[in-house]
Amino acid sequence: MTGNANKAAEVAAFFKGSVEVTHVSLDLPEYRSNDVGEIARGKAKYAYSQLKTPIIVDDTGLFIDALKGFPGPYAAYVLQSIGNAGILKLMESQPDRKARFITAIAFADGRGVHVFKGTIEGQITFTPRGNAGFGYDPIFDIGGKTLAEIPLEEKSRISHRARALAAFHDWFVHEYQPAPDTNG
């Protein structure tokens, strides 16, 4: 469940047909927390209450060390308001470029919500690079390439979202037991 078609495509690419992915868009209340896991949990619980079907929801934060973790869980708002150019401006005089993305995937069904996290460490670039990806991908470097310079198939294996999805997938395939159908 996301309003971002790019995220839905990345999730579908990750699962490559092993789990059926259907993109659903739903207006959600704004949840606030310093923990992306708690935000994802709130969104999943709300989405399940509205749709009454098992669902996954994600939330992602960009945490930049030199900026004391900013923008953190407010990454989407910051991207919308000041964009990558604004982040690069804030980082102009910063020698420490370390940053991390943290994604939380929350799965909700009739029995509750389970949260799975994934993290990827990297650095903020000095200038945007690459044509692929979305969001902060052009300014987030891992191992000499930005996420925008990495093809979607490779990104779908190594990203923060991929790591959270892998944890979810392992649990879903090996441990999840669907709730009994009570609709008759």
N, C-alpha and C positions, 0 to 999 in steps of 0.2 A: 504494500500500500504506500504509494508515494505520488506526489504531484509532479515529480521530476522524471520525465521519460528517459533521461540519460541513466539515472540510477536503475530504473527498471531493466534497461537493456544490459547494464553491467551485471545485474543479478541473474538474468536469463543466460547470459554468456557464461557465468560461473557454473551454473548447474548443468548446462549443455544437455538438457532433456532428462536428467536423472530425477529431477523434481519438477513438476509442472508449475510454471510461473505465469500468473495472470496479472497484468497491471491494472490496479484499481486506484482511482484518485478520489480522495475524500477530504473535505475541509476539516481540519483538526483545530482544537483549541491550542493556544500557545502555552506550552509547559516550560517552566523555568527551573533550572537547577544547574549547579556547577558540574554535575555528573551526567554525561550523555546517556548512560544506562538508565537513569531515573527518568529522563525525558522520553526515551524510547519506550520505557515501561508504561508511562502515562498515555502516550499516543496509541500503543497497542491495545491497552485496556479500553480506551475510548472507541477505537476502530472496531474492536470485537463487539462492543455493546451496541454499535450502530448496525453492523453487517451480519452479526450472528454466524460467522464462518471463521474457521482458523485462518490466521493472517500473520504476516511478518511486517514489521515496520522498522525503519532504522533512524538513527540520529548520529550525526558526525560532528566532531569538533576539531579545530586546528589549534594546537597549543604551541606557541612560539616562546622559547625560553627567554630571549632578551626582552620580550614584552610581558614578562611575568605570566605567561599562559594565555595572553590575549591572542586572538579573539575567543578561544575556548569554545564552549557550546553555542556561542552567538555567531559562529562563523558564517552562517547563511545571511544573517542580517548585515554583518560587516561587509561581506562580499557585495551585497545589494547596494549598500550605502557608499562605501569608499572604494570597493573593488580591489583588484590586484595592485593597481597603481598606488592606491592609498596604503596598502600594506608595505609595498616597496619603499614608499616615502617614509613611513615610520621606521623602517629598517636601515635607512641610508647610512647612519653613523654607527651601526651596530656590527662589531666584529663577530659576535657570537650569532651564527645563523641557524643554530639547531632548532628543530621543530618536530612535532609528531602529529599525525592524524590518529584519532581514536574514533572507531565506529562501534556503536552498539546496535545489535539486531535483537529485537524483541518479538517473540512468538506468543500469540495469545490464542487460546481456545476456551472451551467451556470450563476448564479446570484451573485456569489462571494464566500467568505470564512467566515466561522464561527469557532471560537476557544473556546474550553472548557478545563478548567484546573482541575487537581486533585492533592492533596498533601497528603503525609503520613509522619508523624513524627516518628523518631526512634533514634537509636544510632548505632555507629560503634562498632563492637565487637573487642575483643582482638585477637581472632583467628577465622578462618572460621568454620562454623558449617552447617551441613545438606548436603543432596545429591541432592535435587530437585532444581528447579529454574535455573536461568542463570544470567550472569552479576555479579552485586554486591550483589545478594541475599544472599550468604553465610556469608557476613559480615555486613548485615543490620538487626538489631534486633528491633522487635516491641513486647512489652509485654512479653519478656522472650524467644521468638523464633525468629530465623532468617527467612527471606522470603524463604530461601532454606529448612527450616524445616517444612514449611506449605504446605499441599497438594494444587495442582493447583486449584481445585474447591474452596477451602477457600480463597486462594490468589486472585482468580478472583472476589471475593466479597469485599475484604478489601483494595486492593493495591491502590497506586496512579493512576495507569492506570484505575483500576475499577472505581475510583471516577470520573475521567475525562470522561470515557465511560458512566457512569450513567448520568452525566450532558448532554452529547451528546444525549443519548438515550431518555431522558425526552423531550428534545427539538425536536428531530426527530419525535417522536411518537405524541407529542401534538401540535407542532407549525409549523413544516416543511410543506411547500406546494411545491410539485415538479414543476419545470418550465414546461410550456407547451411544448409538443413534436413539434419541428419545422422541423423534418426530413420528413414530409409528410405522 
